[in-house]
Amino acid sequence: MSHNMVAGSLLRLTHKSIRVPLLKFTEARSGVECDVSIGSRHTILKSLVLGLLGQMEWRFGALVRLVKAWAKAHSLNDASAGSLNSHALTLLVLFVLQTRPVPLLPPLKAIFPGKGDRVNKAALAPADLLSAMDLLRGWRDAVPENTETLSELFLAFFQVTAPLLKLWATGLEQDPLAE
């Protein structure tokens, strides 16, 4: 379902695999493409969590935009064509920033304690977001400051994800981090 959209345009999608209403549009001035999902509480909560993390660390949003621009330029940001979607790329960026020698962002279980090893749609409630904001501030105050530049983080993204993306592209199912 690849589409080349003209800036300022709207596209109505009808596809049997779409589970919630979806509006795709391109912002006229910047040409940035956007997908809007309507009616999914879990999608809203996931977006709010990512928004909180973006407010905490400006490099998160900047790196996501940079990676998405790179992926689009290399035809790697179209899930309907078998490549990664924007949410998957965002989660890869989150992983990279969480696993730096001096992390820029905390693991999600640190800001959603008691939710188990996985923060999932069944375990996350809107009230959890309020306590997560306080825990994010506490986490930020407890860790040293990461001084890596955006370009250093962009390079780190490829260093961390290259083995994963290579295996994904070839379809191999093995642990790329195992020695």
Stockholm file with secondary structure:
# STOCKHOLM 1.0

chainA/1-179         MSHNMVAGSLLRLTHKSIRVPLLKFTEARSGVECDVSIGSRHTILKSLVLGLLGQMEWRFGALVRLVKAWAKAHSLNDASAGSLNSHALTLLVLFVLQTRPVPLLPPLKAIFPGKGDRVNKAALAPADLLSAMDLLRGWRDAVPENTETLSELFLAFFQVTAPLLKLWATGLEQDPLAE
#=GR chainA/1-179 SS CCCCCCTTCEEECCCTTCCSCEEEEECTTTCCEEEEECSCHHHHHHHHHHHHHHHHCHHHHHHHHHHHHHHHHTTCCCGGGTSCCHHHHHHHHHHHHHSSSSCSSCCHHHHSTTSCSSCCTTTCCHHHHHHHHHHHHHHHHHSCCCCCCHHHHHHHHHHHHHHHHHHHHHTCCSCTTCC
#=GC SS_cons         CCCCCCTTCEEECCCTTCCSCEEEEECTTTCCEEEEECSCHHHHHHHHHHHHHHHHCHHHHHHHHHHHHHHHHTTCCCGGGTSCCHHHHHHHHHHHHHSSSSCSSCCHHHHSTTSCSSCCTTTCCHHHHHHHHHHHHHHHHHSCCCCCCHHHHHHHHHHHHHHHHHHHHHTCCSCTTCC
//
